[in-house]
């Protein structure tokens, strides 16, 4: 019975992906911060703190920095650094890729950082001018690009050579970009 203990007020809220919000996750002894889960006996009036689930960490992926800041603050967290950036094929430039806790477990009042998107990583289109269509296709696909059907019969793809590509060689594009090959005869 909790009446027999000195329960800290307010309780400590901790984020959890598995425990429903407002359910008790743990009980800790205030003197040494050890968990009392599984402890069968404890002296009366022992100072304890209830660790209560705040539910999962807020979802900020894809949000603008301002929206993510508001979400973090509404969850009772403190916004830390926002200068980390990484490439993302799915999150627009300057939007939030993810939230990075600075402590584990994460409790209300803790600091979290945000990682922002640099957009997709860009790569140079390889120069395949003069290669056969099959060679050029293999080179472009190995570099991570898609190749549009050049409209040349299979029998001629090892004979016809590449005259140009669109995008042009050296242009910086995201992997998966479709490259159009212009060919000419042997």
Secondary structure, DSSP 8 states (H G I E B T S, - for coil): -GGGSEE-SS-EEE--SSS-TTSEEEEEETTT--B-TT-----TT-EEEEEEE--S----TT-BHHHHHHHHHHTT-EE----EEE--SSS-TTBEEEEEESSSS-BTT-EEEEEEE--S-EEE----TTSBHHHHHHHHHHTT-EE------GGGTTT-EEEEEES-TT-EEETT-EEEEEEE--
